[in-house]
């Protein structure tokens, strides 16, 4: 089988999710509802004081808020630890939640007390973090196309969520990010990305610059720094077979260290005195240009 016939990373993940889904809806057993009345119940620990929790890495868990995100988590290849639901939604959520996932049913006031803020969506779920890909997975096989997004230092959760959503929408193979940066599985990032992190592979690197240099030298990845000046206009760029777009943080952009590390510089020409775009908006424009018709074809 030629390299063009090999399934890409996104196709492999979609196939895995279909297999892991297992039982069809016509054979589904309704999830058992477990009433909880105490704020101090230890089973509620992952949901407690979420208003103060922005980095979920130490616990190995994350929380998805709202019916749509919970639905997408349960349909993904991530393991769901539990679902917390208000009484008014319990019957509907029980009919769709997998039978092996505990469904904790509480009053609306108890949810508010547990999470530490006014929560009106009525349902949230706790998932378990896991590694999706490594740098080695992005290097091999060297003949396969590769489309990557690299974010050295994202400084705003909404922007990171928007970049993740755009990257998934345009068929990017993976997001590569530092394991000390903003958490891509924080509840705010997940909410803005609409759960795209459940389908977009994410590599969290301990030494991002060193790993990017490996992608360049061993993987043949052409890196493009997205900058405001002294760069090639986006419309004149012909994307190579294996590329990575590198995005800076809102306001500060990319550091000189990162622009020097990238082999190319690319920019979006501006008019009418506008000097820059929001980074998540710019990411969507860059990705549309770099992926061309492949994203629309469901690459």
Secondary structure as UniProt FT lines:
FT   HELIX           3..5
FT   HELIX           9..21
FT   HELIX           25..27
FT   STRAND          33..35
FT   TURN            39..40
FT   HELIX           42..47
FT   TURN            48..49
FT   HELIX           50..52
FT   HELIX           57..59
FT   STRAND          61..65
FT   HELIX           67..75
FT   STRAND          79..86
FT   HELIX           87..89
FT   HELIX           90..96
FT   TURN            99..100
FT   STRAND          102..106
FT   HELIX           108..115
FT   STRAND          123..128
FT   HELIX           135..139
FT   TURN            142..143
FT   STRAND          146..151
FT   HELIX           157..169
FT   TURN            170..171
FT   STRAND          174..178
FT   TURN            179..180
FT   TURN            184..185
FT   HELIX           187..193
FT   TURN            194..195
FT   HELIX           196..198
FT   STRAND          202..205
FT   HELIX           208..217
FT   TURN            218..219
FT   STRAND          222..226
FT   STRAND          232..233
FT   HELIX           234..236
FT   STRAND          242..247
FT   TURN            250..252
FT   HELIX           256..261
FT   STRAND          264..267
FT   TURN            272..273
FT   HELIX           279..291
FT   TURN            292..298
//
